[in-house]
Amino acid sequence: AAMAGWHELATFELPNAIVIERRAKVSTEETTQTLLERGEGRPLIITDATEGWPCRKLWSNRYFAANYGSDELICNDRAPFRRGERPSMQTIRIQLGDYVRYLEDPQHWLASRERGQPFYGNSWTPFTKHEELRNQIKRMYFVADSLPDTGESASFSRQLTKVFFGPPSCITRLHYDTFNLHAWLSQIKGRKQFILYPPSQAHLLHAGEGVDVSQTCFDPLQPDFARFPRARQATPFVAVCEEGETLLVPSNWFHLAVSLTPSITLMRNFFNDTNAEAFLEAWLRAHPPERPHQVDPSHEPAHAPAHTPTNAPAHAPA
């Protein structure tokens, strides 16, 4: 569908950047041993991960609106949330069909709420209730994923897979996904640029200064080295994820994403033998059994389930 009033962005050039490698035919063994387990891991673009998936042909903004227009979508303009930030992130609940009208109509009421940034539909978890959508995607062949999509863990697992969609200029600010979860992000439609930093560079990024330790106020797209002097020494890992490509993000890697074109991204947080113990420890710390529903929202990761799952795994997988 055409998007009125939106302009595609040029790729951002960062000094001293390391270009993330692109590969096809990546084995689960290599992913586990080299990309996730060795040291602090390494990101990778996988070029063939979604070949033949029905979603590649079917999904579009209008397809979503026609079939799931009554779904509630939570959209915002400056994720992830930062406690105490002024002005704070705007969060709007809107029907999905109405959000798609916003993408196509510059006079839509939501446009009047913008403050220099578009609203991003980055919270949709359709796989919890739409079985036909689940049949349009598959499990990624190149990673081991220890959480089954069936049985007792199905509800929790399906909350860890989301669809993000929106116009160019949508930005997810620099952060890492908490609970020590790995992630993959796959471009179903459009192009998105990613900027990553390894966990060992958290100090250089001024992570945790005035924000949660999983975030930093440093913006590599508009760097303020007077405010964040150590960031000059940080080395970004950069890639443009093209349509049909998938980015693997190891746990605790800081990442920023900016949509260069209209974009539909399929993402999943996951754990396996490389991070299951760390995930479970972090999950139980944030969700103590005696207070399972009294969770401080500032502890929720950018891509965590919106609500505390009642059937989170009781034990780390073998």
Buried (B, 14 or more C-beta within 10 A) or exposed (E): EEBEEBEBBEEBEBEEBEEBEEBEEBEBEBBBEBBBBEEEBBBBBBBBBBEEBBBBEBBBBBBBBEBBBEBEBBBBBBBBBBEEEEEEBBBBEBBBBBBBBBBBBEEBEBBEEEEEBBBBBBBBBBBBEBEEBBEBBEEBBBBBBBBBBEEEBBBBBBBBBBBBBBBBBBBBBBBBBBBBBBBBBBBBBBBBBBBBBBBEBBEBBBBBBEBBEBBBBBBBEEBEEEEBEEBEEBBBBBBBBBBBBBBBBBBBBBBBBBBBBBBBBBBBBBBBBBBBEBBBEBBEEBBEEEEEEEBEEBBBBBBBBEEBBEEBBEEBBE
